[in-house]
Amino acid sequence: MAAKLPKGRHRSALKEARKAKNRYLRNRAVKTRIHFLVKEWEIACKEKNQNKAKELLSRIYSLYDKATKWRIIHPNTAARKKSRLSQRFNALFATT
């Protein structure tokens, strides 16, 4: 038989707590990756490096889409952030 549980703790609650912790860590990892890519993109924009910024924007879009698919980020949130990034990109690198 398994070890005795603390009073008021069910096995299912303990397992759910472990699952929640793992999900939290996985979600934070994805969000952190997106955050650092956006920071790298901002640096590329400041340096007026259009090719690098465009390539990073593509990778950021991909990560937002994957995070949406994995239900880490709400679809509307991802769409809003992608839209704002593309607006900033177009404002910086628009050919006039």
N, CA and C atoms as a LAMMPS dump frame, in Angstrom:
ITEM: TIMESTEP
0
ITEM: NUMBER OF ATOMS
288
ITEM: BOX BOUNDS ff ff ff
-5.0000000000000000e+02 5.0000000000000000e+02
-5.0000000000000000e+02 5.0000000000000000e+02
-5.0000000000000000e+02 5.0000000000000000e+02
ITEM: ATOMS id mol type element x y z
1 1 1 N 0.84 -1.182 0
2 1 2 C 0 0 0
3 1 3 C 0.888 1.249 0
4 2 1 N 0.369 2.31 -0.592
5 2 2 C 1.127 3.559 -0.696
6 2 3 C 1.287 4.205 0.67
7 3 1 N 2.215 5.13 0.74
8 3 2 C 2.444 5.859 1.987
9 3 3 C 1.188 6.613 2.383
10 4 1 N 1.019 6.796 3.667
11 4 2 C -0.173 7.477 4.175
12 4 3 C -0.136 8.955 3.771
13 5 1 N -1.267 9.438 3.277
14 5 2 C -1.362 10.824 2.828
15 5 3 C -1.631 11.75 3.999
16 6 1 N -1.189 13.01 3.905
17 6 2 C -1.53 13.98 4.95
18 6 3 C -3.046 14.133 5.028
19 7 1 N -3.516 14.515 6.167
20 7 2 C -4.959 14.653 6.355
21 7 3 C -5.53 15.679 5.374
22 8 1 N -6.609 15.306 4.741
23 8 2 C -7.306 16.221 3.851
24 8 3 C -6.729 16.27 2.446
25 9 1 N -5.771 15.374 2.11
26 9 2 C -5.177 15.369 0.777
27 9 3 C -5.548 14.069 0.079
28 10 1 N -6.129 14.176 -1.065
29 10 2 C -6.479 12.998 -1.848
30 10 3 C -5.389 12.749 -2.877
31 11 1 N -5.262 11.484 -3.264
32 11 2 C -4.25 11.143 -4.266
33 11 3 C -4.485 11.914 -5.555
34 12 1 N -5.737 12.037 -5.936
35 12 2 C -6.057 12.73 -7.189
36 12 3 C -5.663 14.206 -7.107
37 13 1 N -5.815 14.804 -5.925
38 13 2 C -5.446 16.212 -5.762
39 13 3 C -3.93 16.375 -5.85
40 14 1 N -3.197 15.439 -5.267
41 14 2 C -1.739 15.507 -5.322
42 14 3 C -1.243 15.326 -6.757
43 15 1 N -1.857 14.377 -7.474
44 15 2 C -1.461 14.156 -8.865
45 15 3 C -1.787 15.386 -9.709
46 16 1 N -2.947 15.975 -9.497
47 16 2 C -3.342 17.166 -10.26
48 16 3 C -2.395 18.323 -9.972
49 17 1 N -1.911 18.433 -8.724
50 17 2 C -0.959 19.485 -8.37
51 17 3 C 0.359 19.276 -9.118
52 18 1 N 0.806 18.005 -9.232
53 18 2 C 2.028 17.721 -9.987
54 18 3 C 1.848 18.072 -11.453
55 19 1 N 0.692 17.707 -12.017
56 19 2 C 0.415 18.006 -13.424
57 19 3 C 0.373 19.508 -13.663
58 20 1 N -0.249 20.232 -12.729
59 20 2 C -0.352 21.686 -12.869
60 20 3 C 1.036 22.334 -12.841
61 21 1 N 1.901 21.822 -11.985
62 21 2 C 3.266 22.363 -11.906
63 21 3 C 4.008 22.137 -13.221
64 22 1 N 3.884 20.937 -13.786
65 22 2 C 4.547 20.636 -15.059
66 22 3 C 4 21.508 -16.174
67 23 1 N 2.697 21.697 -16.214
68 23 2 C 2.084 22.553 -17.238
69 23 3 C 2.578 23.988 -17.096
70 24 1 N 2.652 24.456 -15.85
71 24 2 C 3.111 25.81 -15.583
72 24 3 C 4.529 26.002 -16.122
73 25 1 N 5.41 25.047 -15.822
74 25 2 C 6.799 25.152 -16.27
75 25 3 C 6.89 25.116 -17.791
76 26 1 N 6.107 24.244 -18.427
77 26 2 C 6.121 24.148 -19.883
78 26 3 C 5.604 25.439 -20.505
79 27 1 N 4.529 25.973 -19.954
80 27 2 C 3.944 27.212 -20.482
81 27 3 C 4.907 28.387 -20.311
82 28 1 N 5.555 28.476 -19.158
83 28 2 C 6.501 29.567 -18.924
84 28 3 C 7.651 29.49 -19.917
85 29 1 N 8.104 28.282 -20.219
86 29 2 C 9.218 28.115 -21.151
87 29 3 C 8.848 28.666 -22.528
88 30 1 N 7.65 28.366 -22.986
89 30 2 C 7.209 28.833 -24.304
90 30 3 C 7.065 30.353 -24.297
91 31 1 N 6.428 30.892 -23.26
92 31 2 C 6.233 32.339 -23.186
93 31 3 C 7.563 33.075 -23.082
94 32 1 N 8.515 32.507 -22.346
95 32 2 C 9.832 33.118 -22.207
96 32 3 C 10.556 33.131 -23.545
97 33 1 N 10.443 32.022 -24.301
98 33 2 C 11.076 31.954 -25.617
99 33 3 C 10.515 33.044 -26.528
100 34 1 N 9.202 33.229 -26.494
101 34 2 C 8.569 34.272 -27.304
102 34 3 C 9.083 35.645 -26.869
103 35 1 N 9.118 35.876 -25.561
104 35 2 C 9.538 37.165 -25.012
105 35 3 C 10.946 37.53 -25.48
106 36 1 N 11.88 36.566 -25.406
107 36 2 C 13.255 36.864 -25.778
108 36 3 C 13.407 37.05 -27.283
109 37 1 N 12.601 36.334 -28.068
110 37 2 C 12.633 36.548 -29.509
111 37 3 C 12.132 37.942 -29.856
112 38 1 N 11.088 38.401 -29.153
113 38 2 C 10.565 39.746 -29.398
114 38 3 C 11.621 40.789 -29.03
115 39 1 N 12.334 40.568 -27.929
116 39 2 C 13.398 41.497 -27.539
117 39 3 C 14.502 41.536 -28.6
118 40 1 N 14.855 40.375 -29.124
119 40 2 C 15.875 40.308 -30.164
120 40 3 C 15.39 41.034 -31.424
121 41 1 N 14.099 40.871 -31.731
122 41 2 C 13.492 41.551 -32.879
123 41 3 C 13.547 43.073 -32.699
124 42 1 N 13.262 43.545 -31.484
125 42 2 C 13.303 44.98 -31.208
126 42 3 C 14.715 45.532 -31.407
127 43 1 N 15.719 44.772 -31.008
128 43 2 C 17.107 45.203 -31.204
129 43 3 C 17.414 45.293 -32.696
130 44 1 N 16.962 44.307 -33.459
131 44 2 C 17.185 44.319 -34.904
132 44 3 C 16.498 45.524 -35.541
133 45 1 N 15.326 45.87 -35.036
134 45 2 C 14.608 47.037 -35.564
135 45 3 C 15.349 48.329 -35.23
136 46 1 N 15.878 48.418 -34.016
137 46 2 C 16.63 49.611 -33.629
138 46 3 C 17.864 49.79 -34.494
139 47 1 N 18.475 48.671 -34.865
140 47 2 C 19.672 48.724 -35.701
141 47 3 C 19.315 48.877 -37.173
142 48 1 N 18.021 48.958 -37.481
143 48 2 C 17.527 49.106 -38.869
144 48 3 C 17.958 47.935 -39.751
145 49 1 N 18.041 46.757 -39.156
146 49 2 C 18.425 45.553 -39.892
147 49 3 C 17.142 44.857 -40.36
148 50 1 N 16.692 45.21 -41.552
149 50 2 C 15.39 44.736 -42.036
150 50 3 C 15.369 43.23 -42.274
151 51 1 N 16.422 42.671 -42.835
152 51 2 C 16.441 41.236 -43.129
153 51 3 C 16.342 40.402 -41.86
154 52 1 N 17.131 40.772 -40.856
155 52 2 C 17.102 40.035 -39.594
156 52 3 C 15.748 40.21 -38.912
157 53 1 N 15.209 41.421 -38.941
158 53 2 C 13.917 41.683 -38.312
159 53 3 C 12.815 40.87 -38.985
160 54 1 N 12.866 40.773 -40.293
161 54 2 C 11.852 40.023 -41.026
162 54 3 C 11.93 38.533 -40.699
163 55 1 N 13.157 38.013 -40.613
164 55 2 C 13.338 36.599 -40.289
165 55 3 C 12.871 36.313 -38.861
166 56 1 N 13.194 37.216 -37.927
167 56 2 C 12.755 37.037 -36.54
168 56 3 C 11.243 37.144 -36.427
169 57 1 N 10.653 38.049 -37.2
170 57 2 C 9.193 38.211 -37.174
171 57 3 C 8.52 36.915 -37.601
172 58 1 N 9.074 36.262 -38.589
173 58 2 C 8.531 34.982 -39.047
174 58 3 C 8.608 33.932 -37.939
175 59 1 N 9.74 33.885 -37.239
176 59 2 C 9.89 32.926 -36.132
177 59 3 C 8.947 33.259 -34.988
178 60 1 N 8.737 34.55 -34.712
179 60 2 C 7.819 34.966 -33.65
180 60 3 C 6.398 34.558 -34.002
181 61 1 N 6 34.793 -35.262
182 61 2 C 4.663 34.383 -35.705
183 61 3 C 4.472 32.889 -35.501
184 62 1 N 5.482 32.128 -35.878
185 62 2 C 5.41 30.676 -35.756
186 62 3 C 5.226 30.258 -34.297
187 63 1 N 5.995 30.874 -33.398
188 63 2 C 5.873 30.529 -31.979
189 63 3 C 4.513 30.929 -31.416
190 64 1 N 3.991 32.098 -31.822
191 64 2 C 2.66 32.494 -31.359
192 64 3 C 1.607 31.504 -31.847
193 65 1 N 1.741 31.062 -33.1
194 65 2 C 0.781 30.098 -33.638
195 65 3 C 0.854 28.758 -32.902
196 66 1 N 2.075 28.317 -32.591
197 66 2 C 2.227 27.069 -31.854
198 66 3 C 1.674 27.199 -30.438
199 67 1 N 1.942 28.335 -29.784
200 67 2 C 1.436 28.545 -28.426
201 67 3 C -0.087 28.563 -28.425
202 68 1 N -0.677 29.092 -29.488
203 68 2 C -2.133 29.094 -29.607
204 68 3 C -2.639 27.669 -29.793
205 69 1 N -1.958 26.92 -30.64
206 69 2 C -2.358 25.535 -30.904
207 69 3 C -2.271 24.698 -29.626
208 70 1 N -1.251 24.949 -28.821
209 70 2 C -1.07 24.215 -27.571
210 70 3 C -1.919 24.774 -26.433
211 71 1 N -2.725 25.792 -26.718
212 71 2 C -3.614 26.432 -25.745
213 71 3 C -2.856 27.106 -24.599
214 72 1 N -1.675 27.617 -24.895
215 72 2 C -0.903 28.354 -23.896
216 72 3 C -1.328 29.818 -23.924
217 73 1 N -1.599 30.322 -25.126
218 73 2 C -2.025 31.706 -25.319
219 73 3 C -3.368 31.688 -26.032
220 74 1 N -4.259 32.569 -25.63
221 74 2 C -5.566 32.676 -26.285
222 74 3 C -5.368 33.135 -27.733
223 75 1 N -6.147 32.599 -28.662
224 75 2 C -5.977 32.971 -30.08
225 75 3 C -6.07 34.474 -30.342
226 76 1 N -6.975 35.162 -29.668
227 76 2 C -7.116 36.605 -29.88
228 76 3 C -5.896 37.361 -29.369
229 77 1 N -5.305 36.89 -28.283
230 77 2 C -4.103 37.518 -27.745
231 77 3 C -2.952 37.376 -28.737
232 78 1 N -2.794 36.176 -29.274
233 78 2 C -1.73 35.949 -30.254
234 78 3 C -1.949 36.82 -31.488
235 79 1 N -3.186 36.893 -31.963
236 79 2 C -3.486 37.693 -33.151
237 79 3 C -3.197 39.165 -32.894
238 80 1 N -3.566 39.643 -31.719
239 80 2 C -3.338 41.05 -31.382
240 80 3 C -1.843 41.371 -31.337
241 81 1 N -1.073 40.502 -30.707
242 81 2 C 0.362 40.762 -30.585
243 81 3 C 1.054 40.674 -31.938
244 82 1 N 0.666 39.708 -32.767
245 82 2 C 1.236 39.593 -34.112
246 82 3 C 0.902 40.832 -34.934
247 83 1 N -0.322 41.304 -34.8
248 83 2 C -0.756 42.484 -35.546
249 83 3 C 0.044 43.714 -35.14
250 84 1 N 0.263 43.89 -33.853
251 84 2 C 1.01 45.058 -33.374
252 84 3 C 2.473 45.001 -33.807
253 85 1 N 3.031 43.795 -33.8
254 85 2 C 4.411 43.661 -34.268
255 85 3 C 4.515 44 -35.752
256 86 1 N 3.566 43.527 -36.544
257 86 2 C 3.627 43.809 -37.985
258 86 3 C 3.391 45.29 -38.268
259 87 1 N 2.55 45.934 -37.465
260 87 2 C 2.344 47.375 -37.627
261 87 3 C 3.639 48.132 -37.36
262 88 1 N 4.348 47.741 -36.299
263 88 2 C 5.617 48.395 -35.977
264 88 3 C 6.646 48.139 -37.07
265 89 1 N 6.679 46.899 -37.571
266 89 2 C 7.617 46.556 -38.637
267 89 3 C 7.334 47.405 -39.875
268 90 1 N 6.067 47.497 -40.28
269 90 2 C 5.704 48.251 -41.47
270 90 3 C 5.968 49.742 -41.292
271 91 1 N 5.783 50.25 -40.09
272 91 2 C 6.027 51.675 -39.846
273 91 3 C 7.525 51.983 -39.959
274 92 1 N 8.355 51.059 -39.486
275 92 2 C 9.805 51.272 -39.527
276 92 3 C 10.39 51.099 -40.931
277 93 1 N 9.913 50.08 -41.627
278 93 2 C 10.552 49.714 -42.887
279 93 3 C 9.668 49.971 -44.112
280 94 1 N 8.705 50.864 -43.963
281 94 2 C 7.847 51.177 -45.111
282 94 3 C 8.65 51.911 -46.169
283 95 1 N 8.47 51.538 -47.409
284 95 2 C 9.169 52.202 -48.519
285 95 3 C 8.297 53.335 -49.043
286 96 1 N 8.783 54.526 -48.925
287 96 2 C 8.013 55.687 -49.378
288 96 3 C 8.688 56.374 -50.528
